């Protein structure tokens, strides 16, 4: 009876299933991006080519998502053709895709991977805080604070090494860019809620990825980026990444549009943990025992926030 007035994206078992599917898809991106960059012969410091690669990925994912949205039957919002609605959709595209991933790739090129993961994960917790400030139905509670602490502890745990955490000298090119990426991620989550009040979530996701990806392509080309080597294996990896983006963003944005933001955002804490494990499986990297307590901490954080009654 409690499910009568809820769609499938608001029923708890499905919310958990879809949220885990989204974060697992994004976690797959970690090893697949490494394989893709290698296959396309893109160097570690070739930010222009990385930006171009990301742009092609997101543009194709956006076109795919838009095609699916055109043929999908079900609950659709009337397309908002007002200047305010179109402007909001454009800002959503630029913030959630273009700036987010431009800053991400810029920062990633200038920081160790573990430090990048920690700073980038701040976007999850900033989103929860911003949602409590902006939306009247979102409130900061003890459970949310505790859940964020546990989730962040899990992210720290997965990045621990024998020398502790690498918190060397801060830099604008590295730490600054990753922090801007985290901010864009957080504001992107807020914009998702606002945009999906005017547009169908799948349509808005497609526009965001396609338009944002197009701007990344332009930025990559202007930065001198090029895809030096194009192989069948490289194209296969790119197609897989396209599907990852389409599935991950479509599910996540739909969940954000109709659930308390904090309950969905905290699932992102799983991404570094899943990413580390998948890198072991797909890239042959070493599996460390620390991944187990890290996963337990993240699970505890997700459970703490999601066990709270709405």
C-alpha positions, -999 to 999 in steps of 0.1 A, spaced: 0 0 0 28 24 8 40 22 -28 7 31 -44 15 68 -51 52 63 -58 69 55 -91 95 28 -93 123 53 -87 109 61 -52 104 25 -40 134 18 -17 146 -16 -31 146 -1 -66 162 31 -54 191 11 -39 193 -11 -71 193 19 -95 217 39 -73 242 11 -70 239 4 -108 247 41 -115 278 42 -92 290 8 -105 287 22 -140 308 52 -131 333 30 -112 338 10 -144 349 42 -160 381 44 -139 398 14 -154 381 18 -188 393 54 -192 429 42 -184 426 16 -211 410 40 -235 436 67 -231 463 41 -236 446 27 -267 442 62 -283 478 69 -274 470 98 -251 498 108 -227 494 115 -190 500 152 -194 481 156 -227 452 175 -212 439 187 -246 436 152 -259 420 140 -226 395 168 -229 387 159 -265 384 122 -255 360 131 -227 340 154 -250 335 127 -277 324 103 -249 298 126 -234 286 139 -267 279 104 -280 263 94 -247 240 125 -249 229 117 -284 222 81 -274 202 92 -244 182 117 -264 173 90 -290 161 67 -262 141 96 -246 123 102 -279 111 66 -281 105 61 -244 68 59 -234 56 69 -200 54 100 -177 69 129 -197 69 166 -188 59 190 -215 90 206 -230 96 240 -215 103 264 -244 106 295 -223 138 315 -223 142 308 -185 139 271 -190 163 270 -220 188 291 -201 186 268 -171 191 238 -193 222 254 -209 236 263 -175 230 227 -164 249 214 -194 279 237 -189 282 231 -151 273 194 -149 293 182 -179 316 208 -195 331 226 -164 329 196 -141 350 173 -164 372 201 -177 383 209 -142 385 172 -134 409 163 -162 430 195 -156 434 185 -119 438 148 -125 469 156 -147 486 174 -118 478 152 -88 484 117 -76 454 94 -82 446 89 -45 447 126 -37 425 133 -67 399 107 -55 397 123 -21 393 159 -33 368 149 -60 347 130 -35 340 163 -17 314 170 -43 292 143 -28 293 159 7 290 195 -6 259 184 -25 243 171 7 251 204 25 239 226 -4 207 207 -7 199 213 30 205 250 25 186 254 -8 156 230 -6 130 234 21 123 197 24 160 189 30 172 192 65 206 186 81 203 159 107 226 140 130 222 109 107 233 129 77 263 142 94 273 108 107 266 92 73 289 118 56 316 112 82 314 74 76 313 77 39 343 101 38 362 78 62 357 50 37 371 71 9 401 80 30 406 43 39 407 32 3 434 58 -4 456 50 26 491 37 19 521 28 40 531 64 42 496 76 51 478 101 29 496 122 4 489 158 14 519 175 0 520 211 -10 488 224 -24 486 238 -60 460 257 -80 467 235 -111 460 203 -91 441 208 -59 424 240 -71 411 224 -103 399 193 -85 381 214 -59 364 233 -87 354 200 -102 338 190 -69 320 223 -67 306 218 -102 295 183 -93 277 196 -62 260 225 -81 252 200 -109 232 179 -84 213 210 -73 206 220 -109 194 185 -117 166 189 -92 157 223 -106 159 213 -143 139 181 -138 110 202 -124 107 216 -159 119 188 -182 118 151 -183 149 137 -165 160 115 -194 156 144 -220 175 168 -197 203 142 -191 206 138 -229 208 175 -235 233 180 -207 256 153 -219 254 162 -256 258 200 -252 283 197 -224 303 171 -245 302 194 -275 318 222 -255 344 198 -242 352 188 -278 357 225 -287 379 231 -256 400 200 -264 406 210 -301 414 246 -290 439 231 -265 456 213 -294 442 179 -285 439 151 -310 432 114 -310 464 101 -324 456 65 -328 422 50 -336 418 13 -333 389 -12 -332 397 -19 -296 399 18 -288 365 24 -304 350 -6 -285 362 9 -252 348 43 -262 314 28 -269 315 10 -236 323 44 -219 294 60 -238 270 34 -225 284 38 -189 278 76 -191 243 72 -205 232 46 -180 249 62 -150 237 98 -155 202 88 -166 196 67 -135 213 91 -111 195 122 -124 161 104 -124 167 94 -87 178 129 -78 147 143 -94 122 125 -71 141 116 -39 158 135 -10 191 145 -25 212 134 4 199 98 3 210 94 -33 242 115 -33 258 94 -5 258 64 -28 286 81 -47 309 72 -18 310 37 -33 326 49 -65 363 51 -54 359 17 -36 343 0 -66 367 17 -89 397 4 -70 384 -32 -70 375 -31 -107 410 -18 -115 423 -49 -98 401 -71 -119 405 -54 -152 440 -39 -150 457 -65 -129 464 -39 -101 471 -52 -66 441 -59 -43 447 -45 -9 429 -57 23 421 -20 31 394 -21 4 373 -43 27 370 -19 57 367 10 33 336 -7 17 322 -14 52 326 22 62 309 35 30 281 9 34 276 22 70 274 58 58 248 49 31 228 28 55 229 56 82 214 82 59 189 60 41 176 44 73 163 78 83 126 82 77 115 108 51 
